[in-house]
């Protein structure tokens, strides 16, 4: 059974930093596009950052210049470094693994990030 396990969420003051990570098991990690999505209360889930198997990255406009996504294929881990956090970054952050060619997609259980003003 595929598992994506997030860690590193928590409470931080506005302007602070936080790093969330996701470790995957039972997938060929290096072949997947990995991503972070978030969902705030009452809002739809939205893409935050993606990193392809070729290390190309894509960011939501709202986080460009503040967040950095990275992956470590040897450890089956994808991380999201979040700097200059704002209260509007408060959400549950979900790890995602996707292979478009194989029509496969998996989600983690989510980790809460709360930014206080």
C-alpha positions as CSV (number, residue, x, y, z in Angstrom):
1,X,0.0,0.0,0.0
2,X,1.4,3.4,-1.0
3,X,2.0,5.8,1.8
4,X,2.8,9.5,1.8
5,X,3.6,10.7,5.4
6,X,3.9,14.4,6.0
7,X,5.7,15.9,8.9
8,X,6.9,19.3,10.1
9,X,3.7,21.3,10.4
10,X,2.9,23.6,13.3
11,X,2.3,27.0,14.6
12,X,4.5,30.0,13.6
13,X,4.3,33.7,13.8
14,X,3.9,35.8,10.7
15,X,7.3,36.4,9.1
16,X,8.7,33.2,10.4
17,X,9.7,30.0,8.6
18,X,8.6,26.4,8.6
19,X,9.7,23.3,6.7
20,X,7.3,20.5,5.9
21,X,8.5,17.1,4.5
22,X,6.9,14.1,3.0
23,X,8.3,10.6,2.9
24,X,6.9,8.2,0.4
25,X,6.9,4.4,0.5
26,X,6.0,1.7,-2.0
27,X,6.3,3.9,-5.1
28,X,9.2,4.4,-7.5
29,X,9.7,7.8,-6.1
30,X,12.1,9.2,-8.7
31,X,9.5,8.7,-11.5
32,X,6.8,10.8,-9.9
33,X,6.1,14.5,-10.0
34,X,5.8,15.5,-6.3
35,X,3.8,18.4,-5.1
36,X,2.4,20.3,-2.2
37,X,-1.2,21.4,-2.1
38,X,-3.0,23.2,0.7
39,X,-6.6,23.7,1.8
40,X,-7.8,26.4,4.0
41,X,-11.2,26.3,5.8
42,X,-14.0,27.0,3.4
43,X,-11.7,27.0,0.4
44,X,-10.8,24.6,-2.4
45,X,-7.6,22.7,-2.3
46,X,-4.9,24.6,-4.3
47,X,-1.5,23.8,-5.7
48,X,1.3,25.4,-3.9
49,X,4.4,23.9,-5.5
50,X,5.4,21.0,-7.8
51,X,8.7,19.4,-8.7
52,X,9.0,17.0,-11.6
53,X,11.2,14.0,-11.9
54,X,13.6,16.2,-13.8
55,X,13.7,18.7,-10.9
56,X,11.7,21.4,-12.8
57,X,9.6,23.4,-10.3
58,X,6.4,25.3,-10.5
59,X,4.9,27.6,-7.8
60,X,1.7,29.3,-7.1
61,X,2.0,33.0,-7.6
62,X,1.1,33.6,-4.0
63,X,4.2,31.8,-2.7
64,X,6.8,32.6,-5.4
65,X,10.0,33.9,-3.8
66,X,9.0,32.7,-0.3
67,X,8.6,28.9,-0.7
68,X,11.1,26.4,-2.1
69,X,10.3,22.8,-3.0
70,X,13.0,20.2,-3.2
71,X,13.3,16.4,-3.4
72,X,15.8,13.8,-2.3
73,X,15.3,10.7,-4.4
74,X,17.7,8.6,-2.3
75,X,15.4,9.2,0.7
76,X,12.1,9.2,-1.1
77,X,11.4,12.6,0.4
78,X,10.0,15.9,-0.8
79,X,10.2,19.0,1.3
80,X,8.8,22.5,1.2
81,X,10.7,25.3,2.9
82,X,8.4,28.1,3.7
83,X,9.8,31.6,4.6
84,X,8.2,34.9,5.3
85,X,5.0,33.2,6.2
86,X,1.8,35.1,6.2
87,X,-1.5,34.4,8.1
88,X,-3.1,33.6,4.7
89,X,-0.7,30.7,4.4
90,X,-2.6,29.0,7.2
91,X,-4.0,25.7,5.8
92,X,-3.7,22.0,5.9
93,X,-0.8,21.1,3.6
94,X,-1.0,17.9,1.6
95,X,1.7,15.9,-0.1
96,X,0.9,14.6,-3.6
97,X,2.6,12.1,-5.9
98,X,1.5,11.9,-9.5
99,X,2.4,10.1,-12.7
100,X,0.4,11.4,-15.5
101,X,1.6,8.8,-18.0
102,X,0.4,6.0,-15.7
103,X,-2.7,7.9,-14.4
104,X,-1.6,7.4,-10.9
105,X,-2.0,9.8,-8.0
106,X,-1.6,9.5,-4.3
107,X,-2.2,11.9,-1.3
108,X,-0.8,12.2,2.1
109,X,-3.0,12.7,5.2
110,X,-2.1,16.4,5.5
111,X,-0.3,18.5,8.1
112,X,-1.6,21.6,9.7
113,X,0.3,24.9,9.2
114,X,-0.9,27.8,11.2
115,X,0.5,31.3,10.9
116,X,-0.5,33.8,13.6
117,X,-0.5,37.5,13.1
